Amino acid sequence: MNVTIRQLRVFDAVVRHLSYTRAAQELHLSQPAVSMQIKQLEENVGMPLFEQMGKKIYLTEAGIEFYTYSHNIALQLDEAAAVMEDMKGIHRGKLAVSVASTANYFATRLLANFAKQHEGITISLDVTNRKSLLNQLDQNETDLVIMGRPPLEMDLVTEAFMDNPLVIIAPPDHPLASEKEIPFKRIQQETFVVREQGSGTRIAMERFFAEKGAHLTTGMEMTSNEAIKQAVEAGLGLGIVSIHTLELELETNRLKVLDVELFPIMRHWYIVFRKGKRLSPVAQAFRRFVLEEGANSRVAGK
């Protein structure tokens, strides 16, 4: 079987997207070029790897089997490339980082500062929800992940690097906005705008209220922190968000952090990767950078 590395790369992209168009965009190729690579690969294999039904494409049984091998080959090639880069030093290379949407408020600054120190590297950043982050870790699709509390059931290396206080927010004209030391029982009378089921913030707030034996009244459900803040600003309820998402709103007095008994809920940010994964020199350097920056933030009291 005379299969080229280029064909395997194209095949991997098409499988992940199940779309020639999106695979072509990722690989910076034309769609006909991607189609030609797949056609040549199928000729080399001797069986069709994809089948088309309407406008959608699906893996055939042979395609599913072949992907198991091609994906392992791709991982081994990436590992070989990492070893070679390790011998050269951190002058160039690629870094794939995925971050929770809440962490994007500071993660982009971390990446920008790191990139200034390593100008020859290429960085890929994916900002997504918790479910997608866990899937990427499970499929070994990213180098490092920055997220809130990692799941205990997955085989991961997790290192806390910075505090992540969750605070209660309200519009400036809310009756509680100017009060001090608000009793926790008083907050239970309020309705909260919340993140979707499965989000790290939602899990943390529900666990916190349950541990206190308290009732949490939820109203609207949102899929992003920006939507939560806008809903709270519009007077649709109180919200619980990471303090790291509020820099602009607090400066412009669009939102207030309430002084509530037992708050903030103290969580942490973690840098995470699959246990047993061989990190590239660039990924190792970024991991060290993040841990050092987190330590400096704690020392400075930020």
N, C-alpha and C positions, 0 to 999 in steps of 0.2 A: 504494500500500500504506500504509494508515493504522495504523502501529505505534507504540505509546507506549514511552517509556523504562521505565516500570514493567513492561510486558510483557517487555521485553528482560532486565531484571534477574531477573524470575521465571524466564524461560526459561533463563538462564545458571545459576541455582541448581539447577534441575531436571536440567539436563544434567550438572552436576558430581556430583550425588548419585544421579542416575537413580532418584529417589524423590520423590514429591510430599510425603510426610510429613517427610523430613529437610530438604527445601527450605523447607517451611513453618516448621520450627523455626528454621532459619538466619535467615529473613526476618521472624520474629515475626508470622506470618500463620496463619490457619486453613488446613487442607488444602483445604476447599471453595473458599476464596478463590484459592489457587494453581491449582487445577483450572480455575476460571473464567477466570483470566488466560490460561492456556495455550489454553483453548478459543477465547477471543476472538482470540488471536494466530493460531491455525490458521485461523480464519475470515477474518482479514485477509490472511493469506498465500495462502489458497485451497487448501492441501494439508495433510494430517496431518504433524506433525513428530515424533510419538511413536507407537509401537505397543506394545500390551501382549500379553505371552505368559505366561500363568499369572499369577503375582503380580509379575512383573518387567516393567519398561518399557524400551524401546530406542529409539534415534533411528532414524527412517526415513532414506532416502537424501536426501529434501528437508531433513530436520532436520539432518543432517550438513553439508549445503551452507549452510543458513541460519546454523548456529552459527559458521561461519568469519567471516561478516559481523557477526553480533551481538556476537561476542567482540571484534572490532576496534573496533566502535562503543563498547563498554563501556570499553575501554582509552583511547580518545580522550576520552571523557567524564571519566574519572578524571584524565587529564592536564589537561583544561580546568579541573577543580575545583582541581587542585593549583596551577595558575597563578593562579587567583583567590585562593586562600589565601595564596599568596606575596605578593600585593599587599596583603593584610590584615595579614600578620605571623603569628607562631606563637601565636595565642590559642585556636585550636580546630582540629580536623582529626582524621584517623584515621591510625593507624600499625599496619601488619601486620608482625609479626616472627615468623620461624620459627627455632627453635634446635634443635641436636642435643640428644638426651636427656642426654648428659653435661654439656652447658653449662648446663642448666636450674638447676644448683646455684648458679650466680652470676648467670645472666641475669635471673632474677626480681628479684634485688636491684637490678641495673642499671635495669630497667624501672621499679621502684618509685621509685627516686631520681629518675629522669627525669620520671616522672609528677608528682612533688611540685613540680617546677620549671615544669611546664606543665599546670596543673590542668584546662584546658578540653579536652584531647585525649582521644580514645578509643583504647585499645590492644587489639589482637587478638594473642594469643600462641599459637603452635602448637609443641608440643614433640613431636618425632618422630625417626625414624631417618634415617640418611644417604641411603638410597635415596629416601625421600619428599622430603627437602630438595632433592635434585638434580632431582627431577621438578617441584617447585614453581618452582625457578629456570628450568627449561627452558620451563615453561608461563607464566612471568611472573605467578605467582599470589600473590606476597608482595613486600613492599617490600624488606626486608632479611633476611639469614640470618646467624646466628652458628653457626659450625661449625669442625671441625678442618681438616686440609689439603684445600683445594679441588681439584677435578680440573683438570688442565692442558688437557684437550681441550675444555672449555666456554668460551664467550666471556664471561668474567666480570671484574668489578672486585673484587679481593681485597686486603684490608689487614690485616696481622697487628697485634693490639693487646695481646696478653697471652701469657705463657708458659703452656704446658700440659704439665707434667712427668708422664710415665707411670711409675708405681712398682709394685713387686712387693709384694703383700700376703699375709699369712699370719695364722692364728689365734694368739693370744698364747701358747698352749702348744706351738706347733710347735718342733721341735728347732733350727731356724735363727733363731727369733725373737730370741734374745739374742746371736747371733753378730755380729761386726764384720768388714767387708771380706770378705764371702763371695765366693769365686772364681766367676766366671761359669760355669765348667765344672761346678761343684757344682749349680747351678740346673738344668742340663740333665737331671739325674737325677730331677727333680720332674715331676709331672703338673699341668697348668694347666687351670683352668676358664676358658672363653673366651667372647667375644661371638660373635654369629652372623656367618656369612660376609657380607662387604660393609660391616660396621660400620667406622667410622674407626679405633677402637682395635684391632680385629682386624687390619686392613690394616697398621697401624703396627708391631704386635708381630711379625707374620710377616715383614715386610720387614726389621726389625731383626735377627731371628734368621738370616734368609737371608744378609744382608750379612756376618754374623760367621761364616758357614759352620757354624752351630750347629743342633742338632736341638731342635725344640719338641714335647714330648709333650702332646697335648691330650686331655682327658677329656670332661666335660660341656660342652654348648654352651648359652648363655643369651641371652635377647633384651633384657636390661636390666642396667644397672650394679648396681641394687639386688639383682637375682637373683645376680649374680656375688659380691657382698659376703656375702650370706647363705650361699651355697654354700661360700665360703672359711671363713667363721665356723664352719660345720658340719663342717669338716675334709675336704671333698671334693676339695681341691687348692689350689694357689696361684692367685693372680689377678694380672692387670695392669690397673690402672685409673688414671684421672686423679687426681692429688692433690686436685683440687677437689671430688671426690665423697666425701671421707673425713673431713670435719670432725667430724661427730658420732661416728663409730666410733673415731677416734683419741682424742677427749676422754673417751670412756667405756671405753677400753681393750678394745674388742671386736675390734679388728684391729691388726696391727702392720705397719709398712712395713719391709721387709727392706733391710739395708745390703749391696747387691750391687754387685760390680765392673761398671762400664760403665753403671750405672743412676743416675738415671732416664733414660728415653728422652725427650729434649727435643723437644717439639712446640710448636705455637702455636695460639692461637685467632684466627680471622679473622672480620671482618665482610665480607659478600659481597653483591653484587647484579649483575643483568644489565648487561653493557656496553651503553651507549646508552639505558638506562632513565632517564627523567626523574624524579628523586626529588622527592617533595613537600617543602615546607618542614619539616614535622614529621620526615620521614625523614632529611632533611639534618641537622637539629638532633640527632637521635638518633645518627646516624653520628659527628658531631663529639664528642658526649658520650661515646660508647663509646671512641673513640680517646684522648680526654683522660683518661678514667678508667684506661685501660690504661697510659698513660704515667705517671700518678700512682702506680699500683701498682708499676711498675718502679722509680721513684725511691724509694718507701718501702721497697722490698725485700720486698714482700708475695708 
